[in-house]
Amino acid sequence: MLYDLEKIRADFPILNREIRKGYSLAYLDSTATAQKPQQVINAMNEYYQFHNANIHRGVHTLAEEATAMYEDARDKIGRFIQAKYAREIIFTRNTTESINLVAKSWGRKFLKPGDLIILTEMEHHSNLVPWQMLADENSLRLEFVSVNEDGVLALEVYKKLLDLNPKLVAFSHMSNVLGTINPAKEMIIDAHKVGAIVLVDGAQSVPHFAVDVQDLDADFYAFSAHKMVGPTGFGVLYGKEAILDATPPFIGGGDMIKKVELHSFKPNDLPHKFEAGTPAIAEAIGTAAAVDYLQAIGMENIARHEHELVHYAFNKLSSVENLKIFGKNNNRGGVISFEMANVHPHDVAQILDSVGVAVRAGHHCAMPLHEKFGIAATTRASFYLYNTTSEIDRLVEGLEIVNDIFS
């Protein structure tokens, strides 16, 4: 299939914006949040214009239409990641809330003092802090799979940690700093051999390549809509039906109950027992539109395009003086984090912004990983389905300006 990049770019209105006089937008920050195509914007607008109503509780036309659109979105998102049942798809606000749900609901019930959780040194704070909080609360142990100099997990360390019989293993499918794609299926198989439950942070994987949760055999899998050309404020938690059935509700309120008495309640069936209150209805519909958009292009085509971009960028950036890339040009997604000698990443990002190139500077919510490499922050360029090699050339040109200013 021909990858029609020009047609794809035409779907994103913001890419036509002039950021600075004479400089159009070169958006290289999709790892933080992706831009939205007109199709997603239209789907959300249509809901508000013609179908706006609360769901699951009304019998009038608008309520029935809204409910159908919301639950159709659940079906579509479930099929997108190959969930066995739509009821295994829980709607949340983001990946962070999805992981907190597992920590505070499943973790509080099933993890006992002294139990071990295995994490990795490359985790986003959203897959560190909830477990740290739970460990403090329940006297749990945390151990970490180290990251080597090439930016990949030390799997020999992982296997040794598994000998300690962890109750939970949680790791990112793809690093938001290094772009490293971890061998999730292999890691899950090994964890299951010792009886551990596995949670995978898929915030950086689901938007960029095909994910099949049944093939992976993940127990929990979390991701966010806004990184996959969908709206902000909407996330997904996949969980195996039997595990979700055994897990208590996360928060209480309307729609997550079957019956309420003054001193007790009976929780609703899946997935509703985890979705208290009025949900993000328009955002669910927008996420379904994002799924339609990505599938029309083809996840394998998107992955191939990003693979070509990141290799092009890696080679171009390797020729820039005073620049160090973190991680090797191996099995990585469309993310490159780097530092420039004697230049703060915020200065790099501001100079690039002056010529219309948008990148991220900071610790990228991965402070322990940066400490591992002995630095406080990096500059990060990330690529998605709408990016071009000419935008990477503009990035390199901007970095040459940085070198000129600080030489």
N, C-alpha and C positions, 0 to 999 in steps of 0.2 A: 504494500500500500504506500502510495506517495504521501510523504509528510508535507502537507501544504502549510508551511510556516507563515507565509504572508496572510493566508486566510485565517489562521488561528489568531494571529496578532490583531487582525481587524475586529475580532470579537471582544477585545478588551479596550474599552473607551479610554482608560487612564493612560494607556501606552502612547496616546496621541498628545499627551500634555507636554508643554514646554516648561521645564523646571527652572531654568535660568535663561536669560536672554540669549538666544542662539543655540541653546542646548536642550534637545528633547530628552525625555526620561529614558534612562537605561536602568531598569529595575533589577537589581541583583541581590534581593533580600527576600526571596520566596521561602526560605527556611523559617523566617520569622512569621510571615503571612503571605499568602499568594494573592495576586490580583484576581478580580472577579469578571467573568465574561458577561456580556449583555444578557445571555440566556438565563443566567442565575438571577440577575437583577430583575428581569422581566417576570420570572416565576414568582418571586416574592412580592413584587408590585401587584401582580394579578390576584394573589390571595387577598391582599389588603383592599384592593379595589372592588372585588366581586364576591369573596367568600368568607370575609372576616367573621369569625364566631369562635366561641370556646368549644372544646371537643369533649366527647365521651359522655356529655351530660344533657344535651338538648335533643329535641326531636324535630325541631323546625328545619327547614331546608338548608339554611346556611350552616347550622351546627352539623348536620349530616354530611354536607359537602366537605367541611373543614376536617371532620373526623376521618372521612375516607381518604382525603389527601394526606393527612398526617400518618395514617397507618400504611398507606401505599408507600410513603417514604421509607418507613421501617422495612417493608418487604424488599424494596429496591436496594437499600443499603445492606441488608442482610445478604442478598444475592451477590452484591458487589464483592464482599469478602468471603463468600461461599459458606456462610453460616448454615447449619442444618435446619434451624427453625427461626422464624422471624421473632419469636418470643425470647430468643437468646440475645436480642439487640436491645440494649438499654440506652435511652437518650439522656445525656448529661450536658453540662455547659462546655466542657473541653476535656482534653486528655488528663489534665491535672485533677479535675473533679472525678473522673472515672477511676483513677488510681486511688484517690482518697476514699472513694466508695468501697473499694476492695479492702483497703487498710482498715477502715473504721467499722465496716460491717462484717465482712468475712474474717478479717484478721483478729478483731476483738473476740469473736466467738471461737475460732479454731486455733489460735496461737497462744501457747501457755508459757509461763516463765521458764527461761532457759532455752526455748526453741530458737533455732538458727534461721536467719534469712540471708540468702546470698544475693548480693548486688554487684555492680561493676564500677570501676573508677571513671567510666565515661558517661555516667548517667546524668540526665537533666535533673535539676533540683526537684521537679515534680515526681521523679521516681527515686528520690532520696529522702526528702524531708518527711513525707507521710510515714515512711518506715522508721525514721529516727524518732518521730513523735510516738509511734506505737511501741517502739522498743523501750523508750523511757517509761511509758505507761504500764507496759506488761512485762518489763524486765527480760526483753528478748536480746539475742545476740545478733550482731551484724558482721558479716565478713564480705570482702570485696575481691573480685577478679581483677587482677592488675592489667594495665595497658602497657604494651611494649613501645619501644622507640618508633616503630613503624606505624603506630596508631591502631594496632589491632589487639584483641583480647588474648591474654596468655591462657590458652585453653588447657594447658597442662596444670596450671594453677586451679582453674575451674574444676577439673576432674578430681584434684586432691581435696578441694573444698566439699565436693559432693560426698566424699567418704565420711564427712562429719554428719551426714543424714539431716540435711536442711528440711524444713517444713515448707519453705517458699523460696523460689528463685524468681527474681524480677530483673529484666534487662531491656535495653532499647534494641529494636530491630536494626536501626540505623542511627549513627551518632549525628547530632545536630552541629557538632564542632568539626569532627574529623571526616564526616561523610562515610565512615566505615560501615559496611553492611555486615552485620554479625551472622554467623551460621545458626540461625534460629532453630531450624528443624533439628539439627544435630544436638544443640544444647538442650532442647526440650526432651528429646529421646533420652539423653543421659540423666536429666533431672527426674523424669518419670521412673527410671530404673530404681531410684532410691526412694520413691514414693513422694516426691515433692510436687507441690502445685506450682504452676508457672504462669506468671504475668508478663506479657510483652508490651512494651511501649512502642506503638506503631505510628506515632505522630509524624515521623519522617519517612515512613515506608509506604503506607497506604496511598499517599498522593502520587508516588513516583514509580511504583511497579506493582504488578499483580500480587495480591495477598490472598491465600487460601487458608483460612483458619482451621479447617478440618484436616487438610494435608499437614499443616504444621503441628496439629494436635495441641494447640495452645489452650490452656484452661481459662485464661482471661487475655483479652487483647483490646487495647485502648488507642483511640485516635481522635483527631479534631477536624472539623469541617473547613475551618478557615485556611488550613494549609493545603487543601485540595480544591481550590478555586470556589469554595463554598463560603457561607457567611460566618462571621465571628459569633462567639457565644453559644456554639453548638458542638457537642462532642458525642462520642459513642463508646460504650463499653460492651464488648462481646464477652459472654461467659457461657460455659457449658451448662445446659439446662439443669442437670442434677446438682451442680455446685451452686447455681443461683437459687434453686429451690431451697437449699439448705441454709442459705445466707439470709440473715435478718434484714429488714428494711434499713435504708440509709437515713432518710429523714421522714418525718411524719406530716400528715396533712390530708388534703382532699385527693381523691382519685387513687390513692395507694391502699385503700381499705375496702374490705367487703362489708364489715359491720363495725360500728363504734358504739360502745356503752360508756357510762360515766367513768368506770374504773378499768376498762379493757377495750381492746380492739382486735379484729381479725384482719390480717393483711390480705391484699388483693393477690390475684394470680400474676405470673410473669406476663409481660414485662412491667406491668403497671405498679407492682408493689415498690418499685424503685423510682417511680416518677411522680413524686408528690407535687400537688399544685398545678396551676396552669403552666404548661410547658412553652418552649420556644417554637410555636407552630409554624410561623413563616420561615424560620430558620431551618426547620426540618424539611419543608417544601423546597427551600433553596438548596439544601444539601442533596436532595434527590435530583434536582436539576443539575447540580455539579457532577453527580454520578453519571447521569445521562451524557453530559458533555465529555467527560473523560472516556467513557466507554465508546462513544462515537469516534473518537480519535484512536483509541486502542491503547491500553496500558503498556503493551509490549512496544508500541511505537514511541510512546512518551519516554519509556526507559531507554530505548536505543538513542533517541535524540539527546537526552541528558548525558548519557554515557559519552557520546561524541563531544558534547560541549565541555564536559569536565576534563577530558583528555586534552582537548585543544587548549583550555585555560591553564591546565597544569604545565603544559609545555611552554606556553607564552609567558606565564608568571615565573617560570624557572630561569628565564633569561633576564629578569629585572634585577638590577643591582641592589644589594642591601636587603633583599627580601628572603625570608625563610618560610617555607610551607611546612605545616604540621601534618604528619601522615604521609604515606607513600602513594604513588600513583598505581594503586592496586584495585581491589574490589571495593570501589567507593561510589557513593551517589554524588549528586551534583552540588557538592559543598567543598569549598576550599577556605581554610582559615590560615592566616599568615601574620607575620610581624615584620616590620621594617626597622632596621637598626637605628636606634636613637630617635625614633619618632613614635609618639604616643598614638595608639590606634584611633582615638577620637580625632586627632589632627588629620590622620590619613583620611578618615571618613568625611570630615568637613571639606577637605580639599577636593575629594572626589565629588562631593555634592555640588561644589561650585561649578563643575563641568557636567552636571546632570546625572552622575552615576551614583545610584543608591546602594550602599552596602551597610553592613552592621558592624559596630565596634563595641567591644566590651567582653564580659566573661560568658555571655550567651547562656546564662543560667546553668553553668557548668563550672563553678569555681574550683571544686576539687580536681577536675581534669587539668585546668590551667595551672594549678599549684603543682600538679604532677610534672608538668613541663617547665616549672620554674618561672612562670610569667603571670602577670596579673590580668592581661587581656590580649585579645587578638582582633584583627580585622577579618571579617568573613564575607566572602562573595558566594552567593548561591544561585543556582540556575534551575529553570523550570521549562515547561513545554513551550512557552512563548519567547524564550531568549534566543539570541543570535550570536554568531561568532563576531560580528561587527561590534556588538556591545562589549564583548570580552576585549576586543582591540581598544575600545574606548577606556575600559578599566586600566589596561596596561599603559595607555597614553597618560591617564590621570596619575598613575603611580610614578611615571617619569617626571611629572610636574612636582610630585612630592619630593623626589630625589633632588631635583633642581633647587627647590626652596630650602631644603635642609642640608645641602652639600656644603 
